Amino acid sequence: MIASLTEMWSIPRNEVEVCTGQTKVTYDDFMLFVDVIQSEGENNDTVRKASCTLACCAQAQGTMSGTNINMAAVHNLITNSSAPHVVKPRLHIAVDTCAELVKNINDGCDKFLQFIMCVCDDKWKITSY
């Protein structure tokens, strides 16, 4: 789990260990988090632990600062990602729209969860390119 988060967020292993240590998150917590993202299942303490861990990783990466999403950093990641060029404009629109929807959420863990749920919503899917 640590290695996967280190790779996914492109941050040092010790940063991930700090984040996971603070929340005491488990692999099962992340599996429930994925279920919630995919099906808008129940948001509970287990999902919160995973959300807080990921928000912490985002802070270490620089895509969040405190409870705020650093949109310049997010756009930079999209621009420099290996995503197909035809997908990138849609991703930029999705993150801008979703950031606007969550801007008034003051809890960083909840803001991260709601932002990711929005970005992962089916309305942003590109079915062919």
N, CA, C and O of each residue as an XYZ file, in Angstrom:
516
protein
N       0.832     -1.188      0.000
C       0.000      0.000      0.000
C       0.878      1.254      0.000
O       0.614      2.197     -0.746
N       1.921      1.265      0.834
C       2.817      2.428      0.906
C       3.480      2.662     -0.448
O       3.530      3.792     -0.936
N       3.988      1.590     -1.050
C       4.663      1.720     -2.346
C       3.705      2.240     -3.411
O       4.083      3.077     -4.230
N       2.473      1.751     -3.406
C       1.482      2.204     -4.387
C       1.179      3.687     -4.224
O       1.108      4.421     -5.210
N       1.000      4.128     -2.988
C       0.724      5.546     -2.742
C       1.926      6.412     -3.105
O       1.769      7.508     -3.643
N       3.124      5.918     -2.810
C       4.344      6.658     -3.156
C       4.422      6.877     -4.658
O       4.732      7.972     -5.126
N       4.136      5.823     -5.402
C       4.177      5.912     -6.858
C       3.045      6.776     -7.396
O       3.262      7.625     -8.261
N       1.835      6.559     -6.883
C       0.668      7.290     -7.375
C       0.820      8.805     -7.170
O       0.464      9.589     -8.050
N       1.341      9.207     -6.025
C       1.432     10.624     -5.705
C       2.789     11.240     -6.059
O       2.958     12.456     -5.977
N       3.752     10.407     -6.451
C       5.111     10.870     -6.784
C       5.696     11.690     -5.639
O       6.242     12.775     -5.838
N       5.563     11.133     -4.431
C       6.132     11.773     -3.246
C       7.011     10.759     -2.524
O       6.854      9.554     -2.718
N       7.938     11.240     -1.692
C       8.821     10.314     -0.978
C       8.051      9.353     -0.069
O       7.006      9.695      0.485
N       8.587      8.165      0.067
C       7.980      7.119      0.891
C       7.724      7.611      2.313
O       6.677      7.324      2.893
N       8.683      8.356      2.877
C       8.511      8.817      4.259
C       7.325      9.771      4.395
O       6.704      9.827      5.457
N       7.000     10.522      3.341
C       5.815     11.397      3.369
C       4.539     10.547      3.428
O       3.608     10.861      4.170
N       4.509      9.478      2.643
C       3.357      8.574      2.645
C       3.233      7.905      4.016
O       2.131      7.766      4.546
N       4.355      7.498      4.579
C       4.338      6.844      5.894
C       3.802      7.788      6.970
O       3.089      7.357      7.875
N       4.140      9.063      6.873
C       3.596     10.047      7.815
C       2.081     10.123      7.658
O       1.350     10.110      8.648
N       1.612     10.202      6.416
C       0.174     10.315      6.158
C      -0.582      9.079      6.639
O      -1.619      9.199      7.292
N      -0.071      7.905      6.320
C      -0.759      6.679      6.737
C      -0.666      6.482      8.244
O      -1.576      5.930      8.862
N       0.434      6.933      8.830
C       0.587      6.822     10.279
C      -0.378      7.720     11.040
O      -0.874      7.353     12.106
N      -0.639      8.889     10.491
C      -1.559      9.818     11.143
C      -2.984      9.284     11.165
O      -3.711      9.500     12.134
N      -3.385      8.597     10.116
C      -4.773      8.161      9.992
C      -4.991      6.702     10.381
O      -6.122      6.280     10.619
N      -3.892      5.926     10.444
C      -3.994      4.475     10.736
C      -4.845      3.769      9.676
O      -5.574      2.825      9.982
N      -4.748      4.228      8.448
C      -5.528      3.672      7.346
C      -5.039      2.261      7.022
O      -3.867      1.933      7.205
N      -5.960      1.442      6.540
C      -5.626      0.075      6.130
C      -5.962     -0.111      4.651
O      -6.608      0.730      4.025
N      -5.509     -1.220      4.126
C      -5.836     -1.571      2.749
C      -7.352     -1.677      2.573
O      -7.897     -1.210      1.573
N      -8.025     -2.284      3.536
C      -9.483     -2.417      3.469
C     -10.182     -1.058      3.452
O     -11.213     -0.892      2.800
N      -9.611     -0.084      4.176
C     -10.174      1.272      4.146
C     -10.153      1.820      2.726
O     -11.112      2.450      2.281
N      -9.049      1.577      2.016
C      -8.952      2.062      0.642
C      -9.915      1.338     -0.288
O     -10.446      1.945     -1.219
N     -10.147      0.059     -0.052
C     -11.092     -0.678     -0.879
C     -12.504     -0.109     -0.713
O     -13.246      0.003     -1.689
N     -12.875      0.247      0.510
C     -14.178      0.865      0.741
C     -14.225      2.251      0.104
O     -15.254      2.645     -0.445
N     -13.142      2.978      0.172
C     -13.049      4.295     -0.461
C     -13.334      4.165     -1.963
O     -14.098      4.951     -2.523
N     -12.726      3.187     -2.600
C     -12.946      2.967     -4.038
C     -14.410      2.635     -4.302
O     -14.993      3.120     -5.272
N     -15.002      1.813     -3.447
C     -16.423      1.494     -3.603
C     -17.286      2.747     -3.523
O     -18.232      2.904     -4.294
N     -16.963      3.629     -2.599
C     -17.726      4.872     -2.436
C     -17.576      5.749     -3.680
O     -18.551      6.326     -4.160
N     -16.365      5.843     -4.191
C     -16.116      6.652     -5.389
C     -16.906      6.098     -6.570
O     -17.498      6.857     -7.337
N     -16.916      4.788     -6.713
C     -17.556      4.172     -7.869
C     -19.072      4.128     -7.766
O     -19.759      4.159     -8.787
N     -19.601      4.055     -6.559
C     -21.042      3.862     -6.454
C     -21.736      4.848     -5.518
O     -22.931      4.724     -5.248
N     -20.982      5.823     -5.028
C     -21.527      6.777     -4.059
C     -22.129      6.041     -2.864
O     -23.220      6.362     -2.393
N     -21.380      5.045     -2.390
C     -21.794      4.292     -1.210
C     -21.723      5.142      0.043
O     -21.574      6.362     -0.023
N     -21.831      4.488      1.173
C     -21.870      5.189      2.458
C     -20.516      5.802      2.800
O     -19.486      5.133      2.722
N     -20.526      7.051      3.170
C     -19.326      7.746      3.625
C     -19.273      7.600      5.141
O     -20.083      8.196      5.850
N     -18.329      6.814      5.641
C     -18.234      6.577      7.080
C     -16.808      6.822      7.563
O     -15.988      7.369      6.825
N     -16.508      6.424      8.794
C     -15.183      6.666      9.363
C     -14.078      5.980      8.575
O     -12.970      6.505      8.465
N     -14.376      4.809      8.026
C     -13.384      4.088      7.227
C     -13.043      4.882      5.975
O     -11.869      5.031      5.633
N     -14.046      5.385      5.301
C     -13.844      6.192      4.107
C     -13.126      7.490      4.482
O     -12.281      7.974      3.729
N     -13.460      8.046      5.632
C     -12.801      9.274      6.082
C     -11.309      9.050      6.286
O     -10.503      9.909      5.925
N     -10.924      7.906      6.862
C      -9.497      7.627      7.055
C      -8.769      7.616      5.714
O      -7.686      8.187      5.582
N      -9.367      6.966      4.725
C      -8.748      6.924      3.398
C      -8.709      8.318      2.779
O      -7.700      8.708      2.193
N      -9.808      9.072      2.906
C      -9.864     10.434      2.356
C      -8.814     11.330      2.995
O      -8.141     12.099      2.308
N      -8.677     11.229      4.297
C      -7.693     12.052      5.013
C      -6.267     11.667      4.624
O      -5.393     12.527      4.513
N      -6.042     10.377      4.419
C      -4.719      9.927      3.987
C      -4.399     10.496      2.614
O      -3.295     10.989      2.384
N      -5.353     10.429      1.710
C      -5.129     10.933      0.360
C      -5.013     12.456      0.335
O      -4.236     13.001     -0.449
N      -5.766     13.141      1.174
C      -5.631     14.601      1.278
C      -4.240     14.961      1.789
O      -3.635     15.926      1.322
N      -3.738     14.193      2.742
C      -2.391     14.400      3.265
C      -1.346     14.193      2.164
O      -0.394     14.965      2.055
N      -1.529     13.151      1.351
C      -0.616     12.902      0.231
C      -0.691     14.052     -0.781
O       0.330     14.471     -1.324
N      -1.895     14.554     -1.027
C      -2.064     15.683     -1.943
C      -1.349     16.919     -1.413
O      -0.767     17.683     -2.183
N      -1.393     17.115     -0.096
C      -0.672     18.236      0.506
C       0.830     18.065      0.333
O       1.534     19.025      0.022
N       1.325     16.844      0.535
C       2.757     16.579      0.366
C       3.176     16.772     -1.091
O       4.292     17.210     -1.373
N       2.280     16.446     -2.000
C       2.542     16.590     -3.429
C       2.452     18.050     -3.877
O       3.079     18.442     -4.862
N       1.674     18.848     -3.153
C       1.491     20.248     -3.513
C       0.202     20.519     -4.264
O      -0.035     21.647     -4.694
N      -0.647     19.488     -4.431
C      -1.925     19.711     -5.105
C      -3.011     20.167     -4.133
O      -4.106     20.549     -4.545
N      -2.696     20.124     -2.854
C      -3.545     20.748     -1.829
C      -2.627     21.537     -0.906
O      -1.480     21.161     -0.661
N      -3.164     22.632     -0.408
C      -2.467     23.438      0.591
C      -3.468     23.683      1.707
O      -4.419     24.450      1.555
N      -3.237     23.015      2.836
C      -4.229     23.060      3.904
C      -5.496     22.405      3.406
O      -5.484     21.235      3.023
N      -6.588     23.146      3.407
C      -7.856     22.591      2.908
C      -8.168     23.060      1.488
O      -9.249     22.781      0.971
N      -7.254     23.754      0.865
C      -7.490     24.295     -0.473
C      -6.839     23.439     -1.550
O      -5.726     22.942     -1.378
N      -7.541     23.274     -2.655
C      -6.991     22.570     -3.806
C      -6.160     23.567     -4.599
O      -6.637     24.648     -4.944
N      -4.926     23.205     -4.883
C      -4.009     24.055     -5.642
C      -4.257     23.773     -7.129
O      -3.656     22.870     -7.711
N      -5.135     24.548     -7.717
C      -5.566     24.278     -9.080
C      -4.435     24.416    -10.094
O      -4.411     23.688    -11.086
N      -3.515     25.318     -9.869
C      -2.385     25.445    -10.800
C      -1.587     24.142    -10.830
O      -1.175     23.684    -11.896
N      -1.371     23.552     -9.662
C      -0.629     22.288     -9.592
C      -1.426     21.158    -10.239
O      -0.854     20.317    -10.932
N      -2.735     21.132    -10.019
C      -3.586     20.096    -10.619
C      -3.557     20.211    -12.144
O      -3.409     19.210    -12.845
N      -3.698     21.435    -12.649
C      -3.662     21.633    -14.107
C      -2.297     21.262    -14.680
O      -2.211     20.700    -15.772
N      -1.243     21.572    -13.955
C       0.100     21.213    -14.397
C       0.246     19.693    -14.491
O       0.830     19.181    -15.446
N      -0.287     18.972    -13.497
C      -0.230     17.502    -13.532
C      -0.974     16.952    -14.746
O      -0.493     16.037    -15.414
N      -2.143     17.512    -15.026
C      -2.917     17.050    -16.180
C      -2.157     17.328    -17.473
O      -2.025     16.452    -18.328
N      -1.666     18.544    -17.606
C      -0.941     18.938    -18.817
C       0.265     18.036    -19.059
O       0.541     17.658    -20.198
N       0.976     17.694    -18.001
C       2.199     16.904    -18.128
C       1.975     15.405    -17.980
O       2.933     14.633    -17.955
N       0.716     14.990    -17.882
C       0.416     13.568    -17.703
C       0.522     12.813    -19.028
O       0.645     13.407    -20.099
N       0.471     11.501    -18.919
C       0.506     10.657    -20.118
C      -0.890     10.402    -20.679
O      -1.051      9.590    -21.591
N      -1.894     11.085    -20.145
C      -3.258     10.940    -20.670
C      -3.282     11.359    -22.136
O      -2.550     12.266    -22.532
N      -4.113     10.709    -22.941
C      -4.219     11.106    -24.354
C      -4.576     12.592    -24.473
O      -5.366     13.119    -23.690
N      -3.991     13.239    -25.446
C      -4.209     14.687    -25.608
C      -5.675     15.045    -25.790
O      -6.104     16.118    -25.366
N      -6.446     14.171    -26.409
C      -7.863     14.450    -26.622
C      -8.641     14.451    -25.304
O      -9.704     15.065    -25.220
N      -8.130     13.776    -24.285
C      -8.800     13.678    -22.984
C      -8.489     14.888    -22.094
O      -9.313     15.284    -21.269
N      -7.327     15.456    -22.261
C      -6.873     16.510    -21.352
C      -7.804     17.719    -21.259
O      -8.040     18.192    -20.148
N      -8.340     18.241    -22.349
C      -9.257     19.383    -22.200
C     -10.462     19.050    -21.315
O     -10.893     19.876    -20.511
N     -10.997     17.847    -21.467
C     -12.141     17.417    -20.651
C     -11.741     17.308    -19.181
O     -12.522     17.664    -18.299
N     -10.531     16.820    -18.914
C     -10.041     16.748    -17.534
C      -9.899     18.139    -16.922
O     -10.259     18.351    -15.764
N      -9.378     19.078    -17.695
C      -9.244     20.454    -17.194
C     -10.610     21.041    -16.826
O     -10.756     21.694    -15.793
N     -11.593     20.806    -17.672
C     -12.950     21.294    -17.398
C     -13.505     20.611    -16.148
O     -14.101     21.266    -15.293
N     -13.309     19.297    -16.044
C     -13.825     18.548    -14.899
C     -13.241     19.065    -13.588
O     -13.981     19.309    -12.636
N     -11.925     19.235    -13.530
C     -11.334     19.666    -12.258
C     -11.735     21.091    -11.910
O     -11.923     21.411    -10.736
N     -11.867     21.952    -12.918
C     -12.324     23.320    -12.638
C     -13.754     23.330    -12.104
O     -14.056     24.012    -11.125
N     -14.620     22.574    -12.752
C     -16.020     22.498    -12.332
C     -16.125     21.923    -10.924
O     -16.855     22.447    -10.083
N     -15.389     20.841    -10.676
C     -15.465     20.169     -9.379
C     -14.845     21.026     -8.270
O     -15.346     21.042     -7.145
N     -13.780     21.723     -8.579
C     -13.176     22.610     -7.582
C     -14.151     23.707     -7.172
O     -14.217     24.087     -6.004
N     -14.893     24.202     -8.129
C     -15.903     25.225     -7.835
C     -16.996     24.650     -6.932
O     -17.475     25.332     -6.026
N     -17.388     23.406     -7.175
C     -18.441     22.777     -6.374
C     -18.028     22.549     -4.914
O     -18.872     22.574     -4.018
N     -16.744     22.329     -4.681
C     -16.291     22.001     -3.317
C     -15.595     23.165     -2.614
O     -15.124     23.007     -1.488
N     -15.524     24.316     -3.251
C     -14.722     25.417     -2.708
C     -15.134     25.871     -1.306
O     -14.303     26.393     -0.563
N     -16.388     25.683     -0.938
C     -16.845     26.140      0.373
C     -16.793     25.067      1.456
O     -17.220     25.306      2.586
N     -16.274     23.890      1.123
C     -16.103     22.839      2.122
C     -14.820     23.137      2.893
O     -13.747     23.238      2.299
N     -14.927     23.275      4.195
C     -13.780     23.683      5.010
C     -12.959     22.529      5.568
O     -11.842     22.734      6.043
N     -13.500     21.330      5.514
C     -12.780     20.147      5.997
C     -12.006     19.548      4.824
O     -12.600     19.149      3.822
N     -10.670     19.486      4.953
C      -9.826     19.010      3.855
C     -10.115     17.586      3.423
O     -10.061     17.276      2.233
N     -10.420     16.720      4.370
C     -10.715     15.317      4.053
C     -11.994     15.214      3.243
O     -12.044     14.512      2.232
N     -13.027     15.913      3.689
C     -14.298     15.889      2.979
C     -14.174     16.578      1.628
O     -14.747     16.119      0.641
N     -13.431     17.675      1.579
C     -13.242     18.380      0.309
C     -12.564     17.458     -0.698
O     -12.969     17.398     -1.859
N     -11.530     16.737     -0.256
C     -10.839     15.820     -1.157
C     -11.806     14.750     -1.671
O     -11.865     14.485     -2.872
N     -12.556     14.142     -0.762
C     -13.496     13.098     -1.148
C     -14.523     13.620     -2.149
O     -14.755     12.993     -3.183
N     -15.132     14.748     -1.853
C     -16.167     15.300     -2.737
C     -15.579     15.703     -4.093
O     -16.231     15.540     -5.124
N     -14.366     16.221     -4.095
C     -13.689     16.611     -5.338
C     -13.440     15.375     -6.203
O     -13.740     15.382     -7.397
N     -12.897     14.320     -5.607
C     -12.605     13.101     -6.363
C     -13.900     12.445     -6.851
O     -13.964     11.960     -7.981
N     -14.919     12.432     -6.006
C     -16.200     11.856     -6.430
C     -16.755     12.615     -7.634
O     -17.304     12.012     -8.556
N     -16.611     13.921     -7.619
C     -17.088     14.740     -8.729
C     -16.282     14.453    -10.001
O     -16.858     14.239    -11.068
N     -14.964     14.449     -9.886
C     -14.110     14.226    -11.052
C     -14.345     12.832    -11.643
O     -14.269     12.651    -12.858
N     -14.627     11.861    -10.793
C     -14.846     10.481    -11.242
C     -16.271     10.218    -11.710
O     -16.584      9.105    -12.132
N     -17.131     11.213    -11.643
C     -18.525     11.044    -12.051
C     -18.605     10.658    -13.533
O     -17.799     11.104    -14.350
N     -19.571      9.841    -13.850
C     -19.752      9.365    -15.227
C     -19.913     10.495    -16.243
O     -19.601     10.310    -17.419
N     -20.388     11.643    -15.815
C     -20.612     12.729    -16.785
C     -19.320     13.206    -17.434
O     -19.362     13.852    -18.481
N     -18.170     12.898    -16.832
C     -16.881     13.334    -17.381
C     -16.221     12.258    -18.244
O     -15.175     12.501    -18.848
N     -16.827     11.072    -18.303
C     -16.219      9.979    -19.055
C     -16.163     10.308    -20.546
O     -17.091     10.871    -21.126
N     -15.054      9.937    -21.123
C     -14.885     10.030    -22.564
C     -14.854      8.596    -23.068
O     -13.940      7.836    -22.747
N     -15.839      8.236    -23.845
C     -15.978      6.824    -24.219
C     -15.163      6.444    -25.456
O     -14.884      5.264    -25.670
N     -14.782      7.420    -26.267
C     -13.952      7.094    -27.418
C     -13.027      8.264    -27.713
O     -13.375      9.430    -27.528
N     -11.850      7.910    -28.173
C     -10.876      8.931    -28.577
C      -9.876      8.330    -29.524
O      -8.969      9.023    -29.984
